[in-house]
Amino acid sequence: MIKRLRHHKGGFTPSTKRFGELDLIFSQEYPSLKEARIIERKLKKLKRKDYIEKIIKDGFIKMRA
């Protein structure tokens, strides 16, 4: 996770480069990289701001891979 965060903060990721300085506000670990990537794809498809705010407030994601 540290390597991935450093990559985003360093401006090496095209999708986050334009945002400038980023702050990590949420992190959750998964048993495998495959499962983490599946959840990440689902999160990126979310459009409802209230759902994303609830995830941050609760401190965990209630999604299945």
N, C-alpha and C positions, 0 to 999 in steps of 0.2 A: 504494500500500500504506500509506503514512504516513497518508493521509486516512482510510482504512478503520480502521486501528488507533486513531487518535484518536477516531473515532466510537464504537468499542467501549469504549475506556477512559473516555470522557466520559459513559457511561451512557445514550446515545441509542439503543442497540440493545436492544430488549425481551428477546431471548434471553440476553444476557450481563449485563444490568443488575443482576440479582439476585445475581450472583457477587461484586460489589464490585470491589476492585482486581484487575486482570489483568496478567499478565506474558507477553510474547511469548517462546515457547521454541522456535519453529520457523517458518521462512519459506522459501518456494520460489517462484520467478518462472516464469511461463509466457508463451509467445509472444502469446497473446490472452486477453482477458477471458473470452470464451466457454469456452475450454479450462480456465481457472482455475476458473470456476464449476462446470463438470462435475466436476472433481476434488474441489472443495469439497463438492459434494452427496454424492459417493461416500464421502468421509471422514466426513461427518456420520452416515452410515448404519452405519458400523463399530461393532460392539458389543464386539469382542474387545480388551481392554486391552493384551494382549501385542503385538498387531499395531501398535497406536498407539505403544507404547513403542519398538518396533523402528524405526519411521519416525523418531522423534526421535533415537534412538541412531545410526542410520545417516546421518542428515542429509539424506535425500532420500526422495521418494515413488516407488515403482515401480508406478504406475498409468497406464493410458492413458485419454485422454479419450474 
